[in-house]
Amino acid sequence: MGKVRRKKVRWEPSAEAAKYRLYWSVQGPVGYESDFVEIEDKTLVVLPDEIPSFPKIAGEIELGITAVSVGENESDITRLRVYLDFTVPEAPKALTVED
């Protein structure tokens, strides 16, 4: 397993939020039907470490964040399209030591 550079995803809090939903899509615009995780008690996540289901690919990904109320009502999605690379290069081969 190689080492990937982490990315911090941060957002401004919503006063009415009981929790947040972080959505992502690699196949076009993000929407309420996209993959997501629920996040409580913070406004920052570290990718990919804190979200094991987040895709470990290289490419354009659209992220979205919503605020969710105590009654499970959900805000509009705040979106961001970004290039992320969570892939590792192939390891070098044939390491040797010579005299």
N, C-alpha and C positions, 0 to 999 in steps of 0.2 A: 504494500500500500504506500503510495507516494504521499507527498505533502502538498496541500492546496492552500492558496492564500485565502484567508477569510475576508468576508465583506460584511460590514455593519449596515443594517437597514434601520433607519430611524424615522419617526414621524412625530408631529405635534399632537399632544393629547386632546381628546374631546371631553368636555366637562360632563356630558351625560353618559359616557361610555362605562359599561360594566366590564367589557372586554373588547378585544379587537379580533378581526379576521384578516389574516394576510393571505391573499390569493396570488396565484401565478399561472401563466399560460405560455407555452412555447409554440402554440399553434394559432397565433392571432391574438385578437383583443381579449383581455381578461374580463370575466363576467361572474355573476353569482353562481353559475354552474361550474366554474373552474375549480381546480384543486385548491385547497386552503388548509390552514391550521388556525386554531383559536389561541389567542395570546392574552393572558391576564396579568395585571399588575406591572406592566412595563411598556415602554414605547421604543424599544430597541431590541433587535434580534441579530444574532451573528449567524450568517450563512457560510457554509452549509451545516455547521456544528449543531446548532440548536433546533434544526428542523430536519430530522433524518429522512423524511419523505421528499425533500426538495431535490429536483433533478440535478445530478452531477454531470452536467454537459457544458459544452462551450457553444455560445450563440446568443441571439437576441431573446430576451425573456421579458414579458410584461408583468409587472408586479402591481398589486392593488391592495389597498388597506381600507377597511370599514370599521366604524364604531358600532358596537352592539349594545343595546340597552338591557336593563334588567328584565324587561318584558320580551326580549329577543327580537325587537325591532332593529333593523339594520340601516345604516346611513348609505348615502351614495358612495361609490367607489372612487377613491383618489388613486390615480394611475401613474405609473412610471415605466417607460420602456428603456431597457438597459442591456448592454452586452456583458455577460458574465462568463467566466471560464473556470470551471471546477474540474477540469481534466488534468491529468499528469502526463508528462512526456514518457516515452519508452526509456527504460534505463540503459545506460551504456553497457556494452558487452566486452567480454574478454579482458578483464583487468589482470594485469601481470606485473611482476616485479623482476627486473633484470639486473645483472651485475654490470 
